[in-house]
Amino acid sequence: MSSITIRMPSGSRLTFAGREAWTLQRLIDAGPRGVTTIDHPAPRWSHYIFKLRRAGLTITTEYEPHRGSFPGTHGRYRLETPVIVVAEAA
């Protein structure tokens, strides 16, 4: 996906391109269950989330433990702002 345009609750429209569009679409698709870097490996998730937040979207982070060869925690990101997708471009 190269771009996505959404309508915010205020009625304003925002357009995102590239990885920010990809990240936003993953968040929208996931709904309330959210997304993790474990489920969707991608470079720089935290940076894309930062950029979406800076644009005005509310995205929460919940830290969850994981086991395995490299135990630790990972973030589960959830889009809290209700948005409507008005346009997508491939």
N, C-alpha and C positions, 0 to 999 in steps of 0.2 A: 504494500500500500504506500503510495507516495504522498497522499494528503487526505485529511478528513476535516470537515467543517461541522461544528456543533452549535446548537442554540443553548445558551445558558438560561437558568431560571429568570434572570432579569430581562431576557429577550435578546440580549446581545449575541453576536456570533463570533466564534473564534475558529481559526483555521490553523491546523498543525500539519507539518510535513515530515517526511523521512521517519527516523526512529521514534520521534515524539508521537507521530500519527500511529505507528505500529504499537507503541506502548499504550496509548489511549484506547485503541481498538481492543487490545487484550483485556484492559480493565473493564471496558463496557461489556465485552463478551462474558467475562467471569462473573459479573454481577456481585451479589453480596458475599460469595465465597472468596473473592479476591484472587490475586495471583502471587506467586513466589518465584524467586530466582531459581529455585530447585525445579519447579514445574516448567518454567520457560527460560532456559539459560540464554542470556543475551549480555553483551558487554554493556557496562555502565547503566544498569537499571536505575540506580540511585540518582544518577545525573538526569535521566529522562524524567523521573518522578519530580525532581527538583524543578525542572523547566516547566512541567505541567502545573505544579503548585504556584510557581511564580506568575504564571498566566492567569491564575485565579481559581483553579480547580482545587477542591478539598479532597485530599487523598490521605487516608490514615495508614499507619504502619503498626502492625502487631508482630512482636518478635516471638518466634516459635523455636523450640529446641529440635535438633535433628541428631541422629546417631550415625553410625557407619565408620568408615576409615578416618574421616575427618569430622568428629562430632563438634557441635557448636550451636549457633542460632542463625536463623535466617529471617528476613522480613516478609510478611504477607501484606501486600498493598491492596487497599480497597478504595475505589472511587466513591466518594460520599455525595458529590454534587450531582443532582439529577440533570442529565443532559439529553438532548435529542439530536441524533445524527441527521444533518440536512443534506450533506453531500460527501461523496467519497470518490477519489480518483486513483486509478491503478498506476 
